Amino acid sequence: MSSETTRLLLIRHGATAANERRPYILQGKGIDLPLSPAGERQAAALARFLRQRPVHGVYTSTLYRARQTAHVIAAPHGLAVQPVPGIGECDVGRWEGLSWESIETRDPDHCRRFLEDPSQVAYPGGESYADVLARVKPVFDRLLDVHRGETIAVVAHNIVNRVYVAHLLGIELRRAKELHQQNACINLIVRGPAGTELVTMNSTFHLPEP
């Protein structure tokens, strides 16, 4: 790899009980659950995949599910995990802990407007996708600058990853909800002399069969 090339492995944390519920519930930043047994297996699979690859830094959201995932990844490399408050999950406001079915019943008008354009319509009492991108993009830019020529892993969240990936792809931010980010997926982001680009999105081939 060229000394001018920087790689950011943007990872979604392993699964929690909230992710596995059917219908699942929004956990945002207020529900701070640990990894489920399946999420622990996903984190272990990430660590096995990355242990033979150079990783020069491991950063994480401060939420427990992300920190757990990051510690498992960092251990084979002997790295200390570095929490970064700015990449915590989207604040979903009063919809925290609700399923989409419940949201549509309780708050139909706001739900309709949000689903039409989450880039501008915020979760009630929370953030819009534009708010999240404005918060997280400077963090990713700084990490890419600090680790020029190196490879780093960053463990974040569904909406955080979606909005940053949408930004890199140059698609309308309202469509970020259409981008898939499975638990423990990897997005490969590369910065070189020509700029920053997304190379791989939502890669899950390293994970065990469900």
Buried (B, 14 or more C-beta within 10 A) or exposed (E): EEEEBBBBBBBBBBBBBBBEEEEBBBBBBBBBBEBBEBBBBBBBBBBEBBEEEEBBBBBBBBBBBBBBBBBBBBEEBEBEBBBBEBBBBBBBBBBBBBBBEBBEEEBEEBBEEBBEBBBBBBBBEBBBBBBBBEBBBEBBEEBBEEBEEBBBBBBBBBBBBBBBBBBBBEEEBBBBBEBEBBBBBBBBBBBEEEEBEBEEBBBBEBBEEE
